[in-house]
Every structure is written in C-alpha cells, then in structure tokens.
Amino acid sequence: MSETVIQDLVAAVPLPALLVDQSERILAANTEARMLFGSQITGRHFATILRQPQVIEAIEKSLRDKAGARSKYLGNDGAQDTSFDVTCRYVHGVGAVEGGAVLVSFIDVTPVEQASQMRRDFVANVSHELRTPLTAIMGFIETLRGPARDDAAARARFLEIMEQEASRMNRLVGDLLSLNRVETDERVRPRDQVDLTAQIASTLNSLRPLAEEAGVELISDGPGHPVNVTGDTDQIRQVLTNLIENAIKYGSSGGEVRVSLTEVERDPAVRGPAVRLLVMDKGAGIDPIHLPRLTERFYRVDSHRSRQKGGTGLGLAIVKHIINRHRGRLRVESALGAGTTFTVILPR
C-alpha cells in the first residue's frame, strides 16, 4: 500500500488518529491529531510524542501481540484538563517495516468525565449540607430525651434551634427542586410577555420588610412605563428575588440597594435590542478571585456567614440557568469596599 493511500486513509478517520508501524515511528497522522500533538510528528518515535506510560504500554502491546489494546490519555488544552479514550487496532500489511502497523485513535471523553465529576461533587455537597443540620437535630433530640428532659428553658432553646435547622434543610430541598425544574426547562424557550417594571415593583414591596430589618433602603430607577420581554413570569420573579435578597443580606453594610432598569437599542451580548437590569449594593464587595465561581453550585465566598443568613449556595446557580433559558447574560462586577453590581441582560 502506497504512502499516499495510507495518509489518505488516516486523514479520513474523524477522530484524532496516528498510525505507528513496527519501527515504532509515526507513519501517518490526520489533521485532528496534529492539532492535538503538534504539526511535526510524522516520522518521530511515538513515545516522544505521547509520553504517558499507560498509552506507550498499550501501543507496544498492540505491536507485539498484533491485537487490539485500550488506554487513557490525559492532557490539557490550555483552558482545562482533557481526557481521551485511546483505542489501538492492529492493521496487517501496512507500514514501511514488514509486519503491519497500529492505528491509534483518541476519543474525547472530557464532557463525560466532567459530568461524572459534577455528579460526584453534587452528591458530596448535598450530603454535607444535609448532614450538619441532621446531626444537630439528632443531638438535640438525644439531649431532650435525657439531661434536658425536665429543663423547660433548655427545651425551648433547643426546639428553636431544631426549627432553624429543619427550616434550613427545607430551604435546601426547595432550592434543589427549583434547580432541577430550571435545568429541565432550560432548552425550552419561554413564550409569555413579562412586564419587568411591574415585576420589580412587586418584588421590592415583598422584600421591603427584610430590607427594613437589615437597615437597607431599597431604591428603584427605571422607566415609568411597562417594559416587556418574552419570558417566564415565575422565573423572572425568582431571579429578581434572589439577586435583591442577596444584595440586602450581604450588602447591608452599605445601607442601600438600588435596582435599575434600562432599555437599549442594541446590546452586543445578545446582538440585538435588550433590557439591562442592574442590582447594586454599596456593601463590603467581593474579592475578584471569587467572581468566576459565584454561580457554581454550593460555592460560597464566606460559608459560615452564608449559612448564618440562611443561604443554601444554590441561589446564583438557579439565576444563571434561568437567564440561560431566556437567552440572556449575567455579569458581576465588584470591588472590595465598593459594593457589588449584578447585571442581567435580556433580549427584547
């Protein structure tokens, strides 16, 4: 078989693929493999390119036994770690050296590995979040059955704490169910018309008691007329509630939370007419190192403070998924000592 035909056959493989002959040199490589390992790999010993013992062992085994072999290849594309399933298949009668060659193909399983890791992290986080209040409740029950059985003051105090811990678990379960519903509907475009002006006014009214308790003034800046977007009324309300409530709880030191709504003829983020909703506080702010991870499930800037204020660590994850469903964008700007601004951009 001519070298040109061999090159064409390897080039036709839709996955990154290398052909290694009995001289242990790379006889051919397709474009995908060159993008993965470099353009100047043909003719070089495969071990100097792949460098990972488990992959080298699989190729050597396939060359030696003239049979198939499998392995894993771990890499990095500059932005994230990557993972590939490596399949070796022996091809008889091919190669510059008599005896045949091994076709080595690489299947990118990075998304599968990431999803699996997310599931493991999710289960671990949920277990941790539930274990703490459950342990507290079980401890108080044991105490109430024993030493505090006849202590009315201790019983009242313990029951109050148990109620707080049960409420915390209830909030967590509620947010988990909400997150599941949002993720299920994320690919379904909403079709209702939602008046953002009315939704902002209604949300501010419902959160005013919380703001007064925290010593925070709620200020609304927006047009005096209805501003309609295509969306899901309940989910838009949930976004407003989560963002404004967070601003009240964590930015209360600034004494003010401002909600601003503006219309723009064209926003580059959505490539068309849009509305911008800003929720701003003048609190302590967030260290920039935390900003890229704020919308991750269970990620907290200050875990102890968040739990004290009743946070579940899921609020911003829910907000992100809702905004994605509405084909919008979420941006966060913050500086220590200067407050935080959450910007929601929705297409009109």
N, C-alpha and C positions, 0 to 999 in steps of 0.2 A: 504494500500500500504506500503510495507516494506521500511525501511530507505535506504537500499542499492539501491532499484529501484529508489527512489526519488533522491538520489545522482547521479545515472547514467543518469537520465532524465535531471537534471540541468546541468550536465557535457556535455551533448550533445548539449546544446544551444551554437551557435557560437559566441555569444556576451557575455560580462561580465554580469553575472546573479546571483541573490540572491533569495532564497525562504524564505519568512518571514511568520510564522504561527500566529495564534490568540494570542499566548503568547507574541508576538512582538519580538521574538528572531529569529535569522537567523538559519533556519533549514538546509540549504544546500547552497553551493557556488561553482561555477566552477573555473577552473584554471585562466581564464581571470579576474574574479572578485577578486581572491586572489592576483593577480599581481597588481590590481588597488588599493585595500584597505588593503592588508596585509594577511598573511597566517593564522593567528589565529583569524578568525572572526566567525566561526561557533559556535553557542550557545550563542553568545553575543546579547544584545539588539541592534536592528538596528540603533537606534538614536545615540548610542555611536560610531558607525562606520561612518555613513553618515553625521551627524552633521549640515546639511543645512536645515533650516526651511521649505523651499518650497518642498524639497524631503520628509522630515518627514511627512508633512501635506498630501502629495499625497498618501503615503503608509497607513497612518492612515485612510484616506478617503476610500481607496480601501478595507481595512479590515472591516471598519464599514458598508459600503454600499454594500459590496460583489460585486463590479463592478470595471471597469477599471478607471485609472487616469493617467495623464501625468504631467511631470515636467521637470526642467532643473537641471543639476548638474555641477558645476564649480569646476575645480581642477587645479593642476599643476604637470607636470611630471618631474620637476627639470630643464627643459630647456625652457619651455614655458607654458603659461596658456592653459588649455584644457576645452572643453565644450562638454557635453553629453546630448542627449535627453533621458529622463527617462520614461519608459513605465511600468505601473503596470497593471497586469492582474490577476483577482481572479480565483483561482483553487479550485473547490469544492472537499471535501472528501480527502484532503491531509493535513498532519500535525499531530504533536503529540497531539495537542489540538483539540477537536471536532469543526468543522465549516469550515475547509479549510485553505488555505494559499494564499499569494500574491507572484506571480513571478515578480520580479523587474529586468528589463533588461536595459542596458546602451548602447546607440548608439553614437559612437564618431563622432561628427559633427564639430570638431576643424577645419579641412581644409575648410569646407563650411563657417564657421564663419570668418576665416582668409581671404578667398577670398572676402567675403562681405565687411569686413573692408578695404581691399585693394581697392575695387571699390569706397567706400565712400571717402577714403583718396585721391584716384586718382582724383575724380571729384572735391574735395575741393581744391587740389593743382592746377589743371588746371584752375579752376575758379579764384583762387588767382593770378596765373601767368598772366592770360589774363586781369584781372580787372585793375591792376596797369597801364599798357600802355594804355588801353582803356580810363581810367579816365583821364590820361594826355592828350591824343589826343582830347577828348571831351572838356576838359578845354581850350585847346589852340584854338580850333575851335570857342568856345564862345568868347574868347578874341579877335580873329581876326575879328569876326563879329561886335565887339563893340569897346572897347577903343583903340585897336591897328589897327583899320581898315585903317587908313591913315599913320601909322608909318612903313616906309619901313624897317628900321633896325630891329625893333621888329618882323615884319612879316618874314623876312629872318631867324632870330634866331629861332622863333617858328616853322617854316616849317622844319628846320634842325632837331630840337628835335622830331617833329612828324615823320619825316622819320626814325629816330633812333628807336623810339618806335614801328613803323609799322614793321621795319626790325626784331625787337625782337620778335614780335608776329609771323612773318613769319618763323623765325628760330624755334620757339616753335612748330608751326603746322607741320613743316617739320620733326622735331625730333619725334613728336607723331606718324606721319605716318610711319616713319622709324622704330620706336619701334614696331608698330603694325605688319609691314611686317616681322620683325625679329621673333617676337613671333609666328606668323602664320607658319613660315617655320622651327621653332626650332626643330621639330621632324623629319624633312626630311633631310637625310644625303646628304651633297654636294658631287658632283662627279667629278668636274673639277680638273685639275692639275694647281696649282698656284706656280709660281716661287717667293719665298719670297725675294730673293736678288734683283730681278728687281722691285718688288713692293716697297721695302724700298727705293731704289734709286729714283724711280719716286715720291714717297710721299715726300721725303726730298726736292727734287727740287721744288715741288709745294708749299711747306711751307717755302722755304728759304726767300722770301720777308717778311713774317711775322716775322721770326727769326731776320732778319737784322733790322727791325723796332724796335724790342724789345731788340736789342743788345745782341743776343744769337748766339753762334756758334754751328752749327749742325755737329756732328761727327758720322761717321758710322764705326762700327767694324764688320766685317763678312768675310766669305769665298769669294774668288774671283770667285767662280763657282756658277751655279744655285743650289738653294736648293728648291726642290719641295715638296709640301704637297697636300693632297686631300682637296679641299675647294671651297668656293665661292669667285671668284675674287673680286667682288664689295664689299662683306662684309669684306674680309681681308683688303682691301684698307680702308674701313671705320674704322676698328679697329686701323690701323696704324695712320690714320689721327687724330682720336680722342685722342689717347694717346700722340702722338708727339705734337699736338696743345696744349693740356693741359699742357704738360711739358714746352712749350715755354711761355705760358701765366702765369702760376702760379709758375714756377721755374726760371723765367728770372733773378732773383737776383743772381743766381749762374753763369750766363754768359755762360753756356754750357749745351747742351742736347746731350746725347750720346745714339745711337741706336746700340745694339749688337745682333748678330745672331750666334748661335752655334748649332751644331748637336751633339746629344748624342745617344749612342748605346741602352741605356735603361734608362727610367725615371720612378721612382716609381709612380708618379702622374698619368701616362697614361698606366703604366705596359707594356712598350714596347719602340721601337725606337721613338725618338721625336726630335723636334727642340725647342730651347728656344729663345724667343725674349725678350730682355730687353730694356726698355725705361727709361733712368736715367737722372735726373737733379740734380743740386747742389744748389737748392734754399733753402727757409726757412724751408721746410719739413712740415709734417702733424703730429699733436698730435696723438699718438697711440689710444686715445679714439675714434677718428673718423674712424679709418681704417675699422672696421667691417661693417660700414654702407655706405661706399663710393659708392657702386653700387646700393643703393636704389634709386628709382625714386624721383627726386626733392630734394635729400639730398645734402646739400652744407655745406662745412666746414665754409666758410665765404660768407653768402648770398649776402651781399652788394657788395663785391669785385667780386663775380662770375657774378652778373648781369651787373656790370660795364664793364666787359670783354666780355659780350655777351653770357654768359653761360646760358643754359636752365635747367640744373640739370638732364638731361636725357642721357648725353653722355656715362657715365660709365655703366649705366643700359643697353644701347644698346650694348656696348662692351661685357658685361657679357653674354647676351643672344646669341650673335654671337659666342662667344667662347664655350658656352654650346652646340650650334648646331654642332660645329666642334669637339665635344668630347674632348675639351681641358680644361685647368685650368688657372685661373687668380690669381696671387698673388701680394700683395702690401706690400712693406717694406718702412718705413720712420722713420726719427728721426728729432726732431726739430733742425734746424740749420745745418743739414747734408744732406738734399735733400731727394728725393723720387725715388724709383725704382718700376716700374710696370713690372712684368714678365708674359709673355704669353707662355704657354706650349702647343704645338700642336703635335698630333701623326703623325708619318710618315708612 
